[in-house]
């Protein structure tokens, strides 16, 4: 999910229940969360995955993108997306394997 705050910033996150999670963000129920003092929010982009590992990978990819790339995908402008330069590569080292169980989805 990608949401737009009243400050004009984008928030990207993963959830197994989009309605519940967006409600929690919108109502400020998650103390200390990035979106807590940036409400109200507007849900502007959702992608669905059946595999949590793929969803987390996509979340990390989008978080590493420039604002222009995020705006291109939100607009569905895939032609513009491929024209934009590659963002610097990010290397993530996992000390344990993420599974549905360790992600709290079982």
C-alpha positions as CSV (number, residue, x, y, z in Angstrom):
1,X,0.0,0.0,0.0
2,X,1.1,3.5,-0.7
3,X,-0.6,6.4,1.0
4,X,-0.2,10.2,0.7
5,X,-0.1,12.3,3.9
6,X,-1.4,15.8,4.4
7,X,2.3,16.8,4.3
8,X,2.7,15.5,0.7
9,X,4.9,12.6,1.7
10,X,4.4,9.0,0.7
11,X,4.2,6.1,3.1
12,X,4.7,2.5,1.8
13,X,3.9,-0.6,3.9
14,X,2.9,-4.2,3.8
15,X,-0.2,-5.7,5.4
16,X,-2.4,-8.8,5.2
17,X,-5.5,-6.7,5.8
18,X,-5.5,-3.4,3.9
19,X,-8.8,-2.0,5.4
20,X,-7.7,-2.7,9.0
21,X,-4.2,-1.4,8.5
22,X,-5.3,1.8,6.7
23,X,-7.9,2.5,9.4
24,X,-5.2,2.1,12.1
25,X,-3.0,4.6,10.3
26,X,-5.8,7.0,9.6
27,X,-7.1,7.0,13.2
28,X,-3.6,7.4,14.7
29,X,-3.8,4.0,16.5
30,X,-0.1,3.2,15.9
31,X,1.9,5.3,18.3
32,X,5.4,6.3,17.0
33,X,4.5,5.3,13.4
34,X,5.7,7.6,10.6
35,X,2.2,8.5,9.6
36,X,1.0,9.3,13.2
37,X,1.4,13.0,12.9
38,X,0.9,13.3,9.2
39,X,-2.9,12.5,9.1
40,X,-5.2,12.6,7.3
41,X,-4.0,10.1,4.8
42,X,-5.3,9.1,1.4
43,X,-4.8,5.5,0.1
44,X,-3.5,6.0,-3.5
45,X,-1.9,2.7,-4.6
46,X,-2.4,-0.9,-3.7
47,X,-0.7,-4.0,-5.1
48,X,-1.8,-7.5,-4.0
49,X,0.6,-10.5,-3.5
50,X,-0.1,-14.1,-2.5
51,X,3.5,-14.5,-1.2
52,X,4.6,-12.4,1.8
53,X,8.3,-12.6,0.7
54,X,7.4,-11.0,-2.6
55,X,5.3,-8.4,-0.9
56,X,8.1,-7.4,1.4
57,X,10.6,-7.3,-1.5
58,X,8.3,-5.0,-3.5
59,X,7.8,-2.8,-0.4
60,X,11.6,-2.4,-0.1
61,X,11.9,-1.7,-3.8
62,X,9.3,1.1,-3.7
63,X,10.8,2.6,-0.5
64,X,14.1,2.9,-2.4
65,X,12.6,4.7,-5.3
66,X,12.7,8.4,-6.0
67,X,9.6,10.5,-5.6
68,X,9.2,10.7,-9.5
69,X,9.3,6.9,-9.8
70,X,6.6,6.5,-7.0
71,X,4.4,9.1,-8.8
72,X,4.8,7.3,-12.1
73,X,3.7,4.0,-10.7
74,X,0.8,5.6,-8.8
75,X,-0.3,7.2,-12.1
76,X,0.0,3.9,-13.8
77,X,2.5,5.5,-16.2
78,X,4.8,2.5,-16.8
79,X,6.3,4.1,-19.9
80,X,7.6,7.0,-17.7
81,X,8.7,4.6,-15.0
82,X,11.1,2.7,-17.3
83,X,12.5,6.0,-18.6
84,X,13.6,7.2,-15.2
85,X,17.1,6.4,-14.1
86,X,17.9,3.4,-11.9
87,X,18.0,4.2,-8.3
88,X,21.2,3.3,-6.5
89,X,21.4,-0.3,-5.6
90,X,20.5,-1.3,-2.1
91,X,21.9,-4.5,-0.6
92,X,20.0,-6.0,2.3
93,X,21.5,-8.8,4.4
94,X,19.0,-11.0,6.2
95,X,20.2,-12.7,9.4
96,X,17.2,-15.1,9.3
97,X,14.7,-16.2,6.6
98,X,11.4,-14.3,6.6
99,X,8.5,-16.7,6.6
100,X,4.8,-16.3,7.0
101,X,5.2,-17.4,10.6
102,X,8.0,-14.9,11.5
103,X,6.1,-12.2,9.7
104,X,3.1,-12.9,12.0
105,X,0.8,-14.1,9.3
106,X,0.2,-17.6,10.7
